[in-house]
């Protein structure tokens, strides 16, 4: 082996090591900016408002659950009811989006028809529309349909708002699947719906899981639509109830931190249980063939 070859190999190895080091440093920095605020909220949820103002970044003097008890003892905020409402709304949105977006993606990825490119452009344009631009038209439509004060007043707009993203993601994944599978099913006499439900859906489980989890998180954290469309307190999700904590307790920062910690706990558990599925769904179909 020549000296030039050894030097080139050494340079390549040094470059790879430096690249990996930089990558790990950036990932650690990003993790710190994400994990540290969560720990800060959790620790402050065990402190009183006075202790938070005087020792916001230190450990609590004692770990007491007074702030968590206070959320259920005072005011008209029912945290458990808010959780149930959030699950009803988010779960219904996920089911609706998965059903409609799956069928739309199947048509866009497997059929050729006039105006297909226009539909693809419209889905992208819908993703660019800000939520505030449609809040008034949606409110008028909901009022005309007499859906005010019902779960559907929030579920239907959220389904429509998340449909574009889900359709684009599912279309890209389905387009990467080999068409020979459907061709063989057609030869065997399978109908279009049977091809979709029996062949494509089992292959699309990772991307459906990824899209469903992301939409669940987005709808769970949604504040504007429930605040506008759901005036009934017993039907409001946890995101709206959290916005009322400061009004209910004034400057009680301990209660606010406890409410935030309670609200993010289900999201952390959901992500930890499904992180492998999310990663698999995001990377599957990236390389065709």
N, C-alpha and C positions, 0 to 999 in steps of 0.2 A: 504494500500500500504506500503510495507516495505521500510526501509531506503535505502537498496541496490538498489531497483528499482528507487527511487528518484534520487540517485546519478548517476546511469547509464543514466537516462533521462537528467539530468543536463549536464553531460559530452557530450552526443550526441548533445544537443542543443548548447552548447558552440563550439563544433567542427564544426557544420553546420554554425554557425555565423562567425567563423574564416575563414571557406572556402569561404563563400560568400564575406566577406570583402576582402580577397586576390584576388578573381576573379574580383571584382569591381575595385580594385586598379590597377590590370594589364590592365583591359579594358580602364580605364581612362588614364593610361600611354601610351597605344597604340594609343588611340584617339588623345592624345596631339602630339605624333610624326607624326601623319597624318594631323591633322587640322592646327597646328602651321605653318608648311612649306607653306600650301596653303594661309593662311592669310598673311604670310611674302611676298610671291610673289605678292599677290593682293595689299598690301600696297606699296611695292616698285615700282609697275607699275605706280603709281602716282608721283614718284620722278624722278628728273634728275639724270644723272650718277654721278655728283659731290655729290649730297645729299645722294645717296646710299652708296658711298665710305666713307662718313663722318658720316652718321647716318643710318646705314643699318637696325637696329632693333628698331628704333623709329618711331613715327607717322610722316607722311609727313607734311611739313610746310603748304601746301595748296593742295587741291585735284583738280588737273588739268588733262585733257585728252590729253595733248600734245603728249604723247608717243603713244597713240592709233591712233591719227590723223596722226602721222608720218609714221606709218606702211603702210598707203594707199597713202601717198603723195610722198614718196621717194623710189628710187630703182625700181626694176622690180618684187617685191613681191606682189602678189594679194591674200590677206588673204581670201576674199570671194570665189575666184575661188578655193583656196586650200581646203576650207570647202566643196565645191561642189564635188571636186574630191575625198575627203575622204569619203563622203557619198556614192558616186557611187561605189567606191572600196569596202568599208566595207559592204554596203548593198548587193552587188552581192556575196561577200564571204559568208555572213550569209545565203543567199538563197541557194547557191550551197551546202554548208556544210549540212544544214538542210535537203535538199532533198536526197543527197547521203547517209549521215550518218543514216538518218531515215530508209531507205530501208535496209541498211547493218545491222543495229541493229535489225530490224524485223526478218531478216533471221537468225542471230546469236542467238537470244533469243527464237525463236519459232520452229526452224527446227534442226533436227539431221542429219548430213552428215559426210562423211569421210574427215578428215583434218580440222574439225572445231576448234580443239585445236590449230592447227598451225596458223590459222588466228587470233585467240585471242592473241597468243604470238607475231605475227607480228605487230599487232596494238600497243602493249605495246612497242616493240622495236622501232617502228617508232617515238614514243613520246620521246625516249631517244636520237635520232639522233640530233646533233646540227645543227642549221641552216646553219652554215658556211660550213658544210660538203657537202651540196648539192647545194650551190650557183653557182658553175661553171657548173656542169651537167645541172642544170635548165637553165642556160644562153645559153648553147649550144642547148638544145632542143627548147627553145624559138626562137633562131636565125634560126634554121632549119625550124620551122613552120612559119617564117616570121611574128612574133608577136611583134617584137621590137618596142618600142614607142607606144604601145597600152595598154589600160586598162587590157586586157587579160594577158599581160605579168606579171602582178602583181596578178591579181585575181586568175588565175589557180594555181600558186605555193602556195598562201595563203590557198586556198581550200584544196590542198593536205596536207599542213602542219598542218591544224587544224582538219582534218578528223579523225585522230586516237583518239584524245581526245573526240570529239563529239560522235563517235561510242561507245566508252567504257562507257561513261555516259549514253547514251540512251539505250544501251544493258542492263546495270544493272537495269535501271528503268523498262523496258519492261519485263524483266525476273521476276520482283516482282509482276506483274499483274496476276490475276487468269486466267488460261487457259480455264476455263469453258465458258468464254465469247465467245471465238473463236469456241469452240466445238458446242455451241448452234447455232452460225451463220452458221457453216458448215452443220448442220442438216437442217437448213432452206434453204440451197442451195446457200449460199453466196460464191463468188469467193475469192481467196487469196487477190487480190488487194482491193476488197470491204471490206474485214475484216480489212485490214490495214488502209484504209482511213476512214471508217465509224465507226470502233470500237476502234482501238488502238490510232489513232491520237487524238481524243477528250480527251482520258484519259491521254495522254502524253503532253498536253499543258503546264503544269508547267515546266517540264524538258526541253522541246523544248525552252521555253522562257528563261530559265536560261542559257542554252548552247548558244543560239543566242546572248544574251546580252554579255556574256563573250567573245565570238568570235568577236563580234563587237568591243569591247574595245581593244582586242589584235590587230586586223587588223587596227583599227584606229590609234593605237600608233606605228605601224610597220614603221621602218625607213630604214632598210638595203635593202629590196627588191625594194621598189620604187626608192631608190637612185641609185641602180644598173640597174634596168630594165626600168626605165622611165626617159630618158634624156631630154624629152620635158618639158620645164618649165610650160607650160599651163596645163599639165596633172598631175603634181606632187601634192600629197596630202599635207595636212597641216603639217604633221610631217617632211617632207623634207624641206618645206619652213621655218619652225622654225630653222632648222639647218643652214640655210643661213642667218639668221638675224645678227649673229655676224660678218659674212663676209661683209654684206651690210652696217652695221653701225659701224664697228670697235669695239670700247669699249663702245658703247652706251648701258649700262646695263638697263636703263629705257625702251628702246624699246624692249629689250629681255624679260624683265619681263611682259610687256604688251602683247607680242606675246604668252608667256606661259599662261597667264591668259585667253586670248581669246581661246586658244586651249583646255584648260581643262574645260571650261564652259559647253560645250555640254555634256561632260562625267558626270559631276556632276548632271546636270539636268536629264540625262537618268537614272542614278543610283537612284536618289531620287524618281523618278516616278515609278521605277520598283523594288525597294528593297524588297518589300513584295513578289513579284513573284520570285525573286532570292532565297530568304530564303525558300520559299515553295518548289521550285524545288530541292534545295540541300538537304532538309530534307525528302521530299516525297520518299517513297520506302525504307527508311532506316530500317524500321521494317516491315517485311513481314507478311501478314496475316490480 
